Amino acid sequence: MYYGVLLFLNLGTPEIILIVFVALLLFGGKKLPELARGLGKGIREFKDASDDVKREIHRNINTLTAEEELRRDEAAAQKSSVNQQPDEEVTSTETRETIKP
């Protein structure tokens, strides 16, 4: 299945010369530069659009990663505050016990 596609993409110098000659006959010498210019603009626009999509994907990935790190830091801060609260209560209880006797 892919063998036919690979054969099509395997163009040598004689095939390229034949394609250029046929294009020259079909469109003429004056029209061919305009077609090439239009093709170049189309390729450039496609490349710019694909770069924009890539940039947007990377921006979203970075945003999600930053949000995940923020959540992780908040969870760690909550765990540390929960771990510190019982210690403070024990200290205040120990203080009360030492004052009572």
Secondary structure, DSSP 8 states (H G I E B T S, - for coil): -HHHHHHHH---HHHHHHHHHHHHHHHHHHHHHHHHHHHHHHHHHHHHHHHHHHHHHHHHHHHHHHHHHHHHHHHHHHHHHHHHHHHHHHHHHHHHHHH--
